[in-house]
Amino acid sequence: MWSKVKRYIEKYKLLNTNELYLVALSGGADSVALLLLLKNAGFNVHAAHCNFHLRGDESDRDEAFCVELCQRLGVELHRAHFDTREYAELHKVSIEMAARELRYKWFEQLRRDIGAAGICVAHHRDDSVETVLLNLVRGTGLRGLTGIQPRNGSILRPLLCVSRAEIETFLAEKGQKYVTDSTNLEADVQRNIIRLEVLPLLRKLNPAVAENIQRTAENLAEAQLVLNVAIASINSSNVLNLSDLEKYGSSEYLAFEWLKKYGFNGDQVRQILDADTGKIVSSSTGYDVLKDRGRLIVEPALEPFNPMRIPEEGTYVLGGPSIEIGGKTTENNTFRVRKKPVYVSKEPYVATLDASKVQFPLTVRRVEEGDWMQPYGMKGRKLLSNLMTDLKMSAFEKRRQLVVVDAKGAVLWLVGRRIAAFVAVSDATTAVFEASFIS
């Protein structure tokens, strides 16, 4: 069996004889075989055993077995004891998840403490096949069908190329005993149902079913590597041009890979791709995605904005952007209004208004349904919703657009876009108010 494992280690560059490695040792057949193989091959290894105190005397039996085995092999053994039930209750997770979190957190901390290059765990081919079948039943993307990977960060899996039967044969040939976890023989969890009931039925259809599933998973893993290159090319921005995906032949898959880091699921991705422009879909993690003229845009969900009353000239710090009316400020997110001699600013976020036409108090707020104005340079009034559409603003830009209105509720300024004709500077203007946003 070692020749097969050796080729697998070399293929995926998992281990180096010059490095120290931790072997996760439960006392079961898989981990015992892994420790024996690596020790006999000359690798520098320490073992790590967790006692979760979940099976009474059986848990202590496993620990005692690991102690005796490591003493006989001359392998240094690190041990940890956990109150797994208390951890599960405290963190509101299942016993299985609690044991997993405790185990891997400790392994990683121990790896760093002793300067080990990696943590070797004894997942084998049958474990990977079970994972593929479980993910298939649950519904998964391509990555879920690639099975367990040989490397995941510092976690290394040298035995993925061999089956449980091969491991047991190897131990029998070596005359090496191991312990058996009685819970693995009970079909009371999903993985054990796959192992003890589903796979035996599939083997009646094809005795080589496990080998074939694993080979398919490895082929899909290779395909995933190719797709990763395409995914990397689109992941650097919060804007995705759908036309860029046409050369790959599948917009849906790549769009999902791009959006999943923001918490969107497959159904939501299909929903946004099938929608008309202007559609917004929200994720459970606080992000919104907008379909806008052949592109997808992602941004955090819109925060509330409380209107601010501006009673006189001065500088005002808003909840988001800020506005100043008179004076000068160096703070971001301010709005200011100040009276100045006649001149006209050409900066988009600075509005020059005829002071005689401005009626305080002013209010800074978001655009509301029914808002209208007569933009300077245009005839007749126009709904701001239509004006923003004419300006080719996206739905995201529209929903956060601010306006400044006067004491009568008339819109003076669509901030950064247009001022109203009735407050525009003219030949009759003798003084102006300068309203400016610093965001």
Contacts in CASP RR format, 6 or more apart in sequence:
PFRMAT RR
TARGET T0000
AUTHOR 0000-0000-0000
METHOD contacts of the structure
MODEL  1
MWSKVKRYIEKYKLLNTNELYLVALSGGADSVALLLLLKNAGFNVHAAHC
NFHLRGDESDRDEAFCVELCQRLGVELHRAHFDTREYAELHKVSIEMAAR
ELRYKWFEQLRRDIGAAGICVAHHRDDSVETVLLNLVRGTGLRGLTGIQP
RNGSILRPLLCVSRAEIETFLAEKGQKYVTDSTNLEADVQRNIIRLEVLP
LLRKLNPAVAENIQRTAENLAEAQLVLNVAIASINSSNVLNLSDLEKYGS
SEYLAFEWLKKYGFNGDQVRQILDADTGKIVSSSTGYDVLKDRGRLIVEP
ALEPFNPMRIPEEGTYVLGGPSIEIGGKTTENNTFRVRKKPVYVSKEPYV
ATLDASKVQFPLTVRRVEEGDWMQPYGMKGRKLLSNLMTDLKMSAFEKRR
QLVVVDAKGAVLWLVGRRIAAFVAVSDATTAVFEASFIS
1 37 0 8 1.000
1 162 0 8 1.000
1 166 0 8 1.000
1 167 0 8 1.000
1 169 0 8 1.000
1 170 0 8 1.000
2 37 0 8 1.000
2 40 0 8 1.000
2 41 0 8 1.000
4 161 0 8 1.000
4 162 0 8 1.000
4 166 0 8 1.000
5 37 0 8 1.000
5 158 0 8 1.000
5 159 0 8 1.000
5 161 0 8 1.000
5 162 0 8 1.000
6 41 0 8 1.000
7 161 0 8 1.000
8 14 0 8 1.000
8 150 0 8 1.000
8 158 0 8 1.000
8 160 0 8 1.000
8 161 0 8 1.000
9 15 0 8 1.000
9 158 0 8 1.000
12 150 0 8 1.000
12 151 0 8 1.000
14 150 0 8 1.000
14 151 0 8 1.000
14 156 0 8 1.000
14 157 0 8 1.000
14 158 0 8 1.000
15 21 0 8 1.000
15 38 0 8 1.000
15 43 0 8 1.000
15 120 0 8 1.000
15 156 0 8 1.000
15 158 0 8 1.000
16 117 0 8 1.000
17 42 0 8 1.000
17 43 0 8 1.000
17 44 0 8 1.000
19 44 0 8 1.000
19 116 0 8 1.000
19 117 0 8 1.000
19 118 0 8 1.000
20 44 0 8 1.000
20 45 0 8 1.000
20 46 0 8 1.000
20 114 0 8 1.000
20 115 0 8 1.000
20 116 0 8 1.000
20 117 0 8 1.000
21 38 0 8 1.000
21 43 0 8 1.000
21 44 0 8 1.000
21 45 0 8 1.000
21 46 0 8 1.000
21 116 0 8 1.000
21 117 0 8 1.000
21 118 0 8 1.000
21 119 0 8 1.000
21 120 0 8 1.000
21 156 0 8 1.000
22 45 0 8 1.000
22 46 0 8 1.000
22 47 0 8 1.000
22 48 0 8 1.000
22 78 0 8 1.000
22 107 0 8 1.000
22 110 0 8 1.000
22 111 0 8 1.000
22 114 0 8 1.000
22 116 0 8 1.000
22 118 0 8 1.000
22 119 0 8 1.000
22 120 0 8 1.000
23 31 0 8 1.000
23 34 0 8 1.000
23 35 0 8 1.000
23 38 0 8 1.000
23 45 0 8 1.000
23 46 0 8 1.000
23 47 0 8 1.000
23 48 0 8 1.000
23 75 0 8 1.000
23 120 0 8 1.000
23 122 0 8 1.000
24 31 0 8 1.000
24 47 0 8 1.000
24 48 0 8 1.000
24 103 0 8 1.000
24 107 0 8 1.000
24 119 0 8 1.000
24 120 0 8 1.000
24 121 0 8 1.000
24 122 0 8 1.000
25 31 0 8 1.000
25 32 0 8 1.000
25 35 0 8 1.000
25 47 0 8 1.000
25 48 0 8 1.000
25 49 0 8 1.000
25 66 0 8 1.000
25 69 0 8 1.000
25 70 0 8 1.000
25 77 0 8 1.000
26 49 0 8 1.000
26 50 0 8 1.000
26 62 0 8 1.000
26 66 0 8 1.000
26 122 0 8 1.000
26 179 0 8 1.000
26 181 0 8 1.000
27 49 0 8 1.000
27 62 0 8 1.000
27 65 0 8 1.000
27 66 0 8 1.000
27 69 0 8 1.000
27 178 0 8 1.000
27 179 0 8 1.000
28 62 0 8 1.000
28 178 0 8 1.000
28 179 0 8 1.000
28 180 0 8 1.000
28 181 0 8 1.000
29 164 0 8 1.000
29 167 0 8 1.000
29 168 0 8 1.000
29 171 0 8 1.000
29 178 0 8 1.000
29 180 0 8 1.000
30 122 0 8 1.000
30 123 0 8 1.000
30 124 0 8 1.000
30 159 0 8 1.000
30 164 0 8 1.000
30 167 0 8 1.000
31 121 0 8 1.000
31 122 0 8 1.000
32 69 0 8 1.000
32 171 0 8 1.000
32 176 0 8 1.000
32 178 0 8 1.000
33 122 0 8 1.000
33 159 0 8 1.000
33 167 0 8 1.000
33 170 0 8 1.000
33 171 0 8 1.000
33 176 0 8 1.000
33 178 0 8 1.000
34 120 0 8 1.000
34 121 0 8 1.000
34 122 0 8 1.000
34 158 0 8 1.000
34 159 0 8 1.000
35 45 0 8 1.000
35 47 0 8 1.000
35 69 0 8 1.000
35 73 0 8 1.000
35 75 0 8 1.000
36 73 0 8 1.000
36 171 0 8 1.000
36 174 0 8 1.000
36 176 0 8 1.000
37 158 0 8 1.000
37 170 0 8 1.000
38 45 0 8 1.000
38 120 0 8 1.000
38 158 0 8 1.000
39 45 0 8 1.000
39 73 0 8 1.000
39 75 0 8 1.000
45 75 0 8 1.000
45 120 0 8 1.000
46 75 0 8 1.000
46 76 0 8 1.000
46 77 0 8 1.000
46 78 0 8 1.000
46 114 0 8 1.000
46 116 0 8 1.000
47 66 0 8 1.000
47 70 0 8 1.000
47 75 0 8 1.000
47 76 0 8 1.000
47 77 0 8 1.000
47 78 0 8 1.000
48 77 0 8 1.000
48 78 0 8 1.000
48 79 0 8 1.000
48 80 0 8 1.000
48 106 0 8 1.000
48 107 0 8 1.000
48 110 0 8 1.000
48 119 0 8 1.000
49 62 0 8 1.000
49 63 0 8 1.000
49 66 0 8 1.000
49 77 0 8 1.000
49 78 0 8 1.000
49 79 0 8 1.000
49 80 0 8 1.000
50 79 0 8 1.000
50 80 0 8 1.000
50 81 0 8 1.000
50 82 0 8 1.000
50 99 0 8 1.000
50 102 0 8 1.000
50 103 0 8 1.000
50 106 0 8 1.000
51 59 0 8 1.000
51 60 0 8 1.000
51 62 0 8 1.000
51 63 0 8 1.000
51 79 0 8 1.000
51 80 0 8 1.000
51 81 0 8 1.000
51 82 0 8 1.000
52 59 0 8 1.000
52 82 0 8 1.000
52 84 0 8 1.000
52 99 0 8 1.000
52 102 0 8 1.000
53 59 0 8 1.000
53 81 0 8 1.000
53 82 0 8 1.000
53 83 0 8 1.000
53 84 0 8 1.000
54 84 0 8 1.000
54 85 0 8 1.000
54 95 0 8 1.000
54 99 0 8 1.000
55 181 0 8 1.000
55 182 0 8 1.000
55 183 0 8 1.000
58 181 0 8 1.000
58 182 0 8 1.000
61 179 0 8 1.000
62 179 0 8 1.000
62 181 0 8 1.000
63 79 0 8 1.000
65 178 0 8 1.000
65 179 0 8 1.000
66 77 0 8 1.000
66 79 0 8 1.000
67 77 0 8 1.000
67 79 0 8 1.000
69 75 0 8 1.000
70 76 0 8 1.000
70 77 0 8 1.000
71 77 0 8 1.000
78 110 0 8 1.000
78 114 0 8 1.000
80 106 0 8 1.000
82 99 0 8 1.000
82 102 0 8 1.000
84 95 0 8 1.000
84 98 0 8 1.000
84 99 0 8 1.000
84 102 0 8 1.000
85 95 0 8 1.000
85 98 0 8 1.000
87 98 0 8 1.000
87 101 0 8 1.000
87 102 0 8 1.000
88 94 0 8 1.000
88 95 0 8 1.000
88 97 0 8 1.000
88 98 0 8 1.000
91 98 0 8 1.000
91 101 0 8 1.000
93 101 0 8 1.000
96 189 0 8 1.000
104 155 0 8 1.000
107 119 0 8 1.000
108 119 0 8 1.000
108 154 0 8 1.000
110 116 0 8 1.000
111 118 0 8 1.000
111 119 0 8 1.000
111 154 0 8 1.000
117 154 0 8 1.000
118 154 0 8 1.000
118 155 0 8 1.000
118 156 0 8 1.000
119 154 0 8 1.000
119 155 0 8 1.000
119 156 0 8 1.000
120 156 0 8 1.000
120 157 0 8 1.000
120 158 0 8 1.000
121 155 0 8 1.000
121 156 0 8 1.000
121 157 0 8 1.000
122 157 0 8 1.000
122 159 0 8 1.000
123 148 0 8 1.000
123 157 0 8 1.000
123 159 0 8 1.000
123 160 0 8 1.000
124 159 0 8 1.000
124 160 0 8 1.000
124 162 0 8 1.000
124 163 0 8 1.000
124 164 0 8 1.000
124 167 0 8 1.000
125 159 0 8 1.000
125 160 0 8 1.000
125 161 0 8 1.000
125 162 0 8 1.000
125 163 0 8 1.000
125 164 0 8 1.000
125 210 0 8 1.000
125 211 0 8 1.000
125 214 0 8 1.000
126 163 0 8 1.000
126 164 0 8 1.000
126 195 0 8 1.000
126 199 0 8 1.000
126 210 0 8 1.000
127 148 0 8 1.000
127 160 0 8 1.000
128 147 0 8 1.000
128 148 0 8 1.000
128 160 0 8 1.000
128 214 0 8 1.000
128 217 0 8 1.000
129 147 0 8 1.000
129 199 0 8 1.000
129 210 0 8 1.000
129 213 0 8 1.000
129 214 0 8 1.000
129 217 0 8 1.000
130 191 0 8 1.000
130 194 0 8 1.000
130 195 0 8 1.000
130 199 0 8 1.000
131 144 0 8 1.000
131 147 0 8 1.000
131 148 0 8 1.000
132 144 0 8 1.000
132 145 0 8 1.000
132 146 0 8 1.000
132 147 0 8 1.000
132 213 0 8 1.000
132 214 0 8 1.000
132 216 0 8 1.000
132 217 0 8 1.000
133 194 0 8 1.000
133 198 0 8 1.000
133 199 0 8 1.000
133 213 0 8 1.000
134 190 0 8 1.000
134 191 0 8 1.000
134 194 0 8 1.000
135 141 0 8 1.000
135 144 0 8 1.000
135 145 0 8 1.000
135 147 0 8 1.000
136 145 0 8 1.000
142 220 0 8 1.000
142 223 0 8 1.000
142 224 0 8 1.000
142 227 0 8 1.000
142 253 0 8 1.000
143 224 0 8 1.000
145 216 0 8 1.000
145 217 0 8 1.000
145 220 0 8 1.000
146 217 0 8 1.000
146 218 0 8 1.000
146 220 0 8 1.000
146 221 0 8 1.000
146 224 0 8 1.000
147 217 0 8 1.000
147 221 0 8 1.000
148 157 0 8 1.000
148 160 0 8 1.000
149 157 0 8 1.000
149 221 0 8 1.000
150 156 0 8 1.000
150 157 0 8 1.000
150 158 0 8 1.000
150 160 0 8 1.000
151 157 0 8 1.000
159 167 0 8 1.000
163 210 0 8 1.000
171 177 0 8 1.000
171 178 0 8 1.000
184 192 0 8 1.000
185 196 0 8 1.000
186 192 0 8 1.000
187 193 0 8 1.000
187 196 0 8 1.000
187 197 0 8 1.000
199 209 0 8 1.000
199 210 0 8 1.000
202 209 0 8 1.000
203 209 0 8 1.000
203 210 0 8 1.000
206 212 0 8 1.000
227 253 0 8 1.000
227 254 0 8 1.000
227 257 0 8 1.000
230 248 0 8 1.000
230 254 0 8 1.000
231 254 0 8 1.000
231 257 0 8 1.000
231 258 0 8 1.000
234 240 0 8 1.000
234 244 0 8 1.000
234 245 0 8 1.000
234 254 0 8 1.000
234 258 0 8 1.000
235 257 0 8 1.000
235 258 0 8 1.000
235 261 0 8 1.000
238 297 0 8 1.000
238 298 0 8 1.000
238 299 0 8 1.000
239 295 0 8 1.000
239 296 0 8 1.000
239 297 0 8 1.000
239 298 0 8 1.000
240 255 0 8 1.000
240 258 0 8 1.000
240 295 0 8 1.000
240 296 0 8 1.000
240 297 0 8 1.000
241 294 0 8 1.000
241 295 0 8 1.000
242 251 0 8 1.000
242 255 0 8 1.000
242 273 0 8 1.000
242 294 0 8 1.000
242 295 0 8 1.000
242 296 0 8 1.000
243 294 0 8 1.000
245 251 0 8 1.000
245 254 0 8 1.000
245 255 0 8 1.000
248 254 0 8 1.000
251 273 0 8 1.000
252 269 0 8 1.000
252 270 0 8 1.000
252 273 0 8 1.000
255 269 0 8 1.000
255 272 0 8 1.000
255 273 0 8 1.000
255 296 0 8 1.000
256 264 0 8 1.000
256 266 0 8 1.000
256 269 0 8 1.000
258 296 0 8 1.000
259 268 0 8 1.000
259 269 0 8 1.000
259 283 0 8 1.000
259 289 0 8 1.000
259 296 0 8 1.000
259 298 0 8 1.000
260 266 0 8 1.000
262 283 0 8 1.000
262 285 0 8 1.000
262 287 0 8 1.000
262 289 0 8 1.000
262 298 0 8 1.000
263 283 0 8 1.000
263 284 0 8 1.000
263 285 0 8 1.000
263 287 0 8 1.000
264 272 0 8 1.000
264 281 0 8 1.000
264 283 0 8 1.000
264 287 0 8 1.000
264 289 0 8 1.000
268 281 0 8 1.000
268 283 0 8 1.000
268 289 0 8 1.000
271 279 0 8 1.000
271 281 0 8 1.000
272 279 0 8 1.000
272 281 0 8 1.000
272 289 0 8 1.000
272 291 0 8 1.000
272 296 0 8 1.000
273 291 0 8 1.000
275 281 0 8 1.000
275 291 0 8 1.000
276 291 0 8 1.000
277 291 0 8 1.000
277 292 0 8 1.000
277 293 0 8 1.000
277 294 0 8 1.000
278 290 0 8 1.000
278 291 0 8 1.000
278 292 0 8 1.000
278 394 0 8 1.000
278 395 0 8 1.000
279 290 0 8 1.000
279 291 0 8 1.000
280 288 0 8 1.000
280 289 0 8 1.000
280 290 0 8 1.000
280 395 0 8 1.000
280 396 0 8 1.000
281 288 0 8 1.000
281 289 0 8 1.000
282 288 0 8 1.000
282 301 0 8 1.000
283 289 0 8 1.000
286 300 0 8 1.000
286 301 0 8 1.000
287 298 0 8 1.000
287 299 0 8 1.000
287 300 0 8 1.000
287 301 0 8 1.000
288 298 0 8 1.000
288 299 0 8 1.000
288 300 0 8 1.000
288 301 0 8 1.000
288 302 0 8 1.000
288 396 0 8 1.000
289 296 0 8 1.000
289 297 0 8 1.000
289 298 0 8 1.000
290 296 0 8 1.000
290 297 0 8 1.000
290 298 0 8 1.000
290 299 0 8 1.000
290 394 0 8 1.000
290 395 0 8 1.000
290 396 0 8 1.000
292 394 0 8 1.000
292 395 0 8 1.000
292 396 0 8 1.000
293 394 0 8 1.000
297 394 0 8 1.000
297 396 0 8 1.000
299 396 0 8 1.000
302 399 0 8 1.000
302 400 0 8 1.000
303 320 0 8 1.000
305 318 0 8 1.000
305 319 0 8 1.000
305 320 0 8 1.000
305 365 0 8 1.000
305 366 0 8 1.000
305 400 0 8 1.000
305 402 0 8 1.000
306 319 0 8 1.000
307 363 0 8 1.000
307 364 0 8 1.000
307 365 0 8 1.000
307 366 0 8 1.000
308 316 0 8 1.000
308 318 0 8 1.000
308 319 0 8 1.000
308 323 0 8 1.000
308 335 0 8 1.000
308 363 0 8 1.000
308 364 0 8 1.000
308 365 0 8 1.000
309 361 0 8 1.000
309 362 0 8 1.000
309 363 0 8 1.000
310 316 0 8 1.000
310 323 0 8 1.000
310 325 0 8 1.000
310 335 0 8 1.000
310 337 0 8 1.000
310 360 0 8 1.000
310 361 0 8 1.000
310 362 0 8 1.000
310 363 0 8 1.000
310 364 0 8 1.000
310 404 0 8 1.000
311 360 0 8 1.000
311 361 0 8 1.000
312 325 0 8 1.000
312 360 0 8 1.000
312 361 0 8 1.000
313 325 0 8 1.000
313 326 0 8 1.000
313 327 0 8 1.000
313 337 0 8 1.000
313 338 0 8 1.000
313 339 0 8 1.000
313 433 0 8 1.000
314 324 0 8 1.000
314 325 0 8 1.000
314 326 0 8 1.000
314 327 0 8 1.000
314 336 0 8 1.000
314 337 0 8 1.000
314 338 0 8 1.000
315 322 0 8 1.000
315 323 0 8 1.000
315 324 0 8 1.000
315 325 0 8 1.000
315 326 0 8 1.000
315 327 0 8 1.000
315 328 0 8 1.000
315 329 0 8 1.000
315 334 0 8 1.000
315 335 0 8 1.000
315 336 0 8 1.000
316 322 0 8 1.000
316 323 0 8 1.000
316 324 0 8 1.000
316 325 0 8 1.000
316 334 0 8 1.000
316 335 0 8 1.000
316 336 0 8 1.000
316 364 0 8 1.000
317 331 0 8 1.000
317 333 0 8 1.000
317 334 0 8 1.000
318 333 0 8 1.000
318 334 0 8 1.000
318 335 0 8 1.000
318 364 0 8 1.000
319 333 0 8 1.000
320 333 0 8 1.000
320 439 0 8 1.000
321 333 0 8 1.000
321 334 0 8 1.000
321 335 0 8 1.000
321 402 0 8 1.000
321 437 0 8 1.000
321 438 0 8 1.000
321 439 0 8 1.000
322 329 0 8 1.000
322 331 0 8 1.000
322 332 0 8 1.000
322 333 0 8 1.000
322 334 0 8 1.000
322 335 0 8 1.000
322 336 0 8 1.000
322 437 0 8 1.000
322 438 0 8 1.000
322 439 0 8 1.000
323 334 0 8 1.000
323 335 0 8 1.000
323 336 0 8 1.000
323 337 0 8 1.000
323 364 0 8 1.000
323 404 0 8 1.000
323 435 0 8 1.000
323 436 0 8 1.000
323 437 0 8 1.000
324 334 0 8 1.000
324 335 0 8 1.000
324 336 0 8 1.000
324 337 0 8 1.000
324 338 0 8 1.000
324 436 0 8 1.000
324 438 0 8 1.000
325 335 0 8 1.000
325 336 0 8 1.000
325 337 0 8 1.000
325 338 0 8 1.000
325 362 0 8 1.000
325 433 0 8 1.000
325 435 0 8 1.000
326 336 0 8 1.000
326 337 0 8 1.000
326 338 0 8 1.000
326 339 0 8 1.000
326 434 0 8 1.000
327 336 0 8 1.000
327 338 0 8 1.000
328 336 0 8 1.000
329 336 0 8 1.000
329 438 0 8 1.000
331 438 0 8 1.000
332 438 0 8 1.000
332 439 0 8 1.000
333 438 0 8 1.000
333 439 0 8 1.000
334 437 0 8 1.000
334 438 0 8 1.000
335 364 0 8 1.000
335 435 0 8 1.000
335 436 0 8 1.000
335 437 0 8 1.000
335 438 0 8 1.000
336 434 0 8 1.000
336 435 0 8 1.000
336 436 0 8 1.000
336 438 0 8 1.000
337 362 0 8 1.000
337 433 0 8 1.000
337 434 0 8 1.000
337 435 0 8 1.000
338 433 0 8 1.000
338 434 0 8 1.000
339 355 0 8 1.000
339 431 0 8 1.000
339 432 0 8 1.000
339 433 0 8 1.000
339 434 0 8 1.000
340 431 0 8 1.000
340 432 0 8 1.000
340 433 0 8 1.000
340 434 0 8 1.000
341 431 0 8 1.000
341 432 0 8 1.000
342 425 0 8 1.000
342 429 0 8 1.000
342 430 0 8 1.000
342 431 0 8 1.000
342 432 0 8 1.000
343 352 0 8 1.000
343 432 0 8 1.000
344 352 0 8 1.000
344 425 0 8 1.000
344 432 0 8 1.000
345 351 0 8 1.000
345 352 0 8 1.000
345 434 0 8 1.000
345 436 0 8 1.000
347 436 0 8 1.000
348 416 0 8 1.000
348 417 0 8 1.000
349 415 0 8 1.000
349 416 0 8 1.000
349 436 0 8 1.000
349 437 0 8 1.000
349 438 0 8 1.000
349 439 0 8 1.000
350 434 0 8 1.000
350 435 0 8 1.000
350 436 0 8 1.000
350 437 0 8 1.000
351 404 0 8 1.000
351 412 0 8 1.000
351 413 0 8 1.000
351 415 0 8 1.000
351 416 0 8 1.000
351 419 0 8 1.000
351 434 0 8 1.000
351 435 0 8 1.000
351 436 0 8 1.000
352 419 0 8 1.000
352 425 0 8 1.000
352 432 0 8 1.000
352 433 0 8 1.000
352 434 0 8 1.000
353 412 0 8 1.000
353 413 0 8 1.000
353 419 0 8 1.000
353 423 0 8 1.000
353 424 0 8 1.000
353 425 0 8 1.000
353 432 0 8 1.000
353 433 0 8 1.000
353 434 0 8 1.000
353 435 0 8 1.000
354 423 0 8 1.000
354 424 0 8 1.000
354 425 0 8 1.000
354 426 0 8 1.000
354 429 0 8 1.000
354 432 0 8 1.000
354 433 0 8 1.000
355 429 0 8 1.000
355 430 0 8 1.000
355 431 0 8 1.000
355 432 0 8 1.000
355 433 0 8 1.000
356 429 0 8 1.000
356 430 0 8 1.000
356 431 0 8 1.000
357 422 0 8 1.000
357 423 0 8 1.000
358 406 0 8 1.000
358 412 0 8 1.000
358 423 0 8 1.000
358 433 0 8 1.000
359 406 0 8 1.000
359 407 0 8 1.000
359 408 0 8 1.000
360 406 0 8 1.000
360 407 0 8 1.000
361 407 0 8 1.000
362 404 0 8 1.000
362 405 0 8 1.000
362 406 0 8 1.000
362 407 0 8 1.000
362 412 0 8 1.000
362 435 0 8 1.000
363 404 0 8 1.000
363 405 0 8 1.000
363 409 0 8 1.000
364 402 0 8 1.000
364 403 0 8 1.000
364 404 0 8 1.000
365 402 0 8 1.000
365 403 0 8 1.000
365 405 0 8 1.000
366 399 0 8 1.000
366 400 0 8 1.000
366 401 0 8 1.000
366 402 0 8 1.000
366 403 0 8 1.000
367 384 0 8 1.000
367 385 0 8 1.000
367 388 0 8 1.000
367 398 0 8 1.000
367 401 0 8 1.000
367 402 0 8 1.000
367 403 0 8 1.000
367 414 0 8 1.000
369 385 0 8 1.000
370 383 0 8 1.000
370 384 0 8 1.000
370 385 0 8 1.000
371 383 0 8 1.000
371 384 0 8 1.000
371 385 0 8 1.000
371 403 0 8 1.000
371 411 0 8 1.000
372 381 0 8 1.000
372 382 0 8 1.000
372 383 0 8 1.000
372 384 0 8 1.000
372 411 0 8 1.000
373 381 0 8 1.000
373 382 0 8 1.000
373 384 0 8 1.000
373 387 0 8 1.000
373 410 0 8 1.000
373 411 0 8 1.000
373 414 0 8 1.000
373 418 0 8 1.000
373 420 0 8 1.000
374 380 0 8 1.000
374 381 0 8 1.000
374 382 0 8 1.000
374 420 0 8 1.000
374 421 0 8 1.000
374 422 0 8 1.000
375 382 0 8 1.000
375 387 0 8 1.000
375 414 0 8 1.000
375 418 0 8 1.000
375 419 0 8 1.000
375 420 0 8 1.000
375 421 0 8 1.000
376 418 0 8 1.000
376 419 0 8 1.000
376 420 0 8 1.000
376 421 0 8 1.000
376 424 0 8 1.000
377 421 0 8 1.000
377 424 0 8 1.000
378 421 0 8 1.000
384 401 0 8 1.000
384 403 0 8 1.000
384 411 0 8 1.000
384 414 0 8 1.000
385 398 0 8 1.000
387 414 0 8 1.000
387 417 0 8 1.000
387 418 0 8 1.000
388 397 0 8 1.000
388 398 0 8 1.000
388 401 0 8 1.000
388 414 0 8 1.000
388 417 0 8 1.000
391 417 0 8 1.000
393 401 0 8 1.000
401 414 0 8 1.000
401 415 0 8 1.000
401 417 0 8 1.000
402 415 0 8 1.000
402 437 0 8 1.000
403 411 0 8 1.000
403 412 0 8 1.000
403 413 0 8 1.000
403 414 0 8 1.000
403 415 0 8 1.000
404 411 0 8 1.000
404 412 0 8 1.000
404 413 0 8 1.000
404 415 0 8 1.000
404 435 0 8 1.000
405 411 0 8 1.000
405 412 0 8 1.000
406 412 0 8 1.000
410 420 0 8 1.000
410 422 0 8 1.000
411 420 0 8 1.000
412 419 0 8 1.000
412 420 0 8 1.000
412 423 0 8 1.000
412 435 0 8 1.000
413 419 0 8 1.000
413 420 0 8 1.000
413 435 0 8 1.000
415 437 0 8 1.000
416 437 0 8 1.000
425 432 0 8 1.000
END
